[in-house]
């Protein structure tokens, strides 16, 4: 198997000693043996405004290294379902940044910058059949993962153990459903399963915070710590003939991340 490596702009190559992957957020921390490398400054993606300048950098098509494209922030707090194509698995990204800066295959993993040169996002996907619609993971999603890694030497994140689809305010009104997170899967032997969550439940609040496009389940859980007990308010009326509102307690466990 070929050795993974990190190649700098000047051509200097470093072997990757370990890859610490957080599958939920689709982010990885690569460790290399290097000192005194220049570092880019991280911005604050929570302060983004639609219309502000955005600059994307990446290796377009895997051949054109350090390609720079510019545009604006077209939208914030978007939900995106991305697929690798050819029958590959799909993945849902929450609260991503939409930009019209051109992002092509090979740009994924590159930075999205603001006009001050600060990283505001990590380029992740583009849209087939449409022009100037690309997406980036907000940099504030990375910050707690990185802080925990620097403190513990590995990625430690709280984990609930569900997959879900967001019911926005518009969908809730149109379909006469509660707004929140519609639980599509409850994984076995997880905090969610132990708490009594079921497929078809709609999570409307966690610790009093309403669940919506800005406060998703993943975002609220990421702000907690492993071992924290959370109060989950659910509506069980969608797949049931009874209108039932319950409050469940779940003790968050450590997310099963990957290191290699």
Secondary structure, 3 states (H helix, E strand, C coil): CCCCEEECCCCCEEEEEEEEEECCCCEEEEEECCCCCCCCCECCHHHCCCCCEEEEEEEECCCEEEEEEEEEEEEEEEEEEEECCCCCCEEEEEEEEEECCCCCCCCCCCEEECCCCCEEEEEEEECCCCCCCEEEEEHHHHHHHHHHHHHHCCCCCEECCEEEEEECHHHHHHHCCCCEEEEEEECCCCHHHHHCCCCCCEEEEECCEECCCCCCHHHHHHCCCCCCEEEEEEECCCCCCCCCEEEEEEECEECCCEEC
